[in-house]
Amino acid sequence: MNGGKALNKEMQILIGDETDNEARLKKIYERVQSIKNLDFVNQMPEKERKKIKIN
């Protein structure tokens, strides 16, 4: 995977020794779905913004 050292490290931690491609894909998908789009954070009320954990 060509995405830089940080991305490679994150993938290594995320996938571990998983060898099944479908299981690997599921883990990656679940992680990506948990990432918040910070472009929309500024449109949220301050109270909601404080609840969001920055990835």
BELNORRA-V171598 format. One record per residue. RES is the residue in one small letter. SS is DSSP state (a for helix, b for strand, c for the rest). PHI is phi in degrees with one decimal (NA if undefined). OMEGA is omega as a letter, one per 20 degrees, with the letter a starting at -180 (none if undefined). Layout:
res=RES ss=SS phi=PHI omega=OMEGA
res=RES ss=SS phi=PHI omega=OMEGA
//
This chain:
res=m ss=c phi=NA omega=a
res=n ss=c phi=-106.0 omega=a
res=g ss=c phi=-146.7 omega=a
res=g ss=c phi=96.2 omega=a
res=k ss=a phi=-63.9 omega=a
res=a ss=a phi=-64.0 omega=r
res=l ss=a phi=-66.4 omega=r
res=n ss=a phi=-60.8 omega=r
res=k ss=a phi=-65.1 omega=r
res=e ss=a phi=-61.1 omega=r
res=m ss=a phi=-64.6 omega=r
res=q ss=a phi=-62.8 omega=r
res=i ss=a phi=-67.2 omega=a
res=l ss=a phi=-65.7 omega=a
res=i ss=a phi=-82.6 omega=a
res=g ss=c phi=62.6 omega=a
res=d ss=c phi=-100.8 omega=r
res=e ss=c phi=-61.4 omega=a
res=t ss=c phi=-108.5 omega=r
res=d ss=c phi=-75.5 omega=a
res=n ss=a phi=-60.3 omega=a
res=e ss=a phi=-67.2 omega=r
res=a ss=a phi=-66.5 omega=r
res=r ss=a phi=-62.2 omega=a
res=l ss=a phi=-61.5 omega=r
res=k ss=a phi=-62.7 omega=r
res=k ss=a phi=-63.4 omega=r
res=i ss=a phi=-64.4 omega=a
res=y ss=a phi=-59.8 omega=a
res=e ss=a phi=-61.8 omega=r
res=r ss=a phi=-66.8 omega=a
res=v ss=a phi=-64.0 omega=r
res=q ss=a phi=-66.1 omega=a
res=s ss=c phi=-82.8 omega=a
res=i ss=c phi=-78.4 omega=a
res=k ss=c phi=-87.7 omega=r
res=n ss=c phi=-83.8 omega=a
res=l ss=c phi=-72.3 omega=r
res=d ss=c phi=-63.4 omega=a
res=f ss=c phi=-94.4 omega=a
res=v ss=a phi=-63.9 omega=a
res=n ss=a phi=-65.8 omega=r
res=q ss=a phi=-87.3 omega=a
res=m ss=c phi=-87.9 omega=r
res=p ss=c phi=-64.3 omega=a
res=e ss=a phi=-54.0 omega=a
res=k ss=a phi=-60.8 omega=r
res=e ss=a phi=-70.5 omega=r
res=r ss=a phi=-60.1 omega=a
res=k ss=a phi=-68.9 omega=a
res=k ss=a phi=-74.8 omega=a
res=i ss=c phi=-77.1 omega=r
res=k ss=c phi=-90.0 omega=r
res=i ss=c phi=-75.3 omega=a
res=n ss=c phi=-74.5 omega=none
//
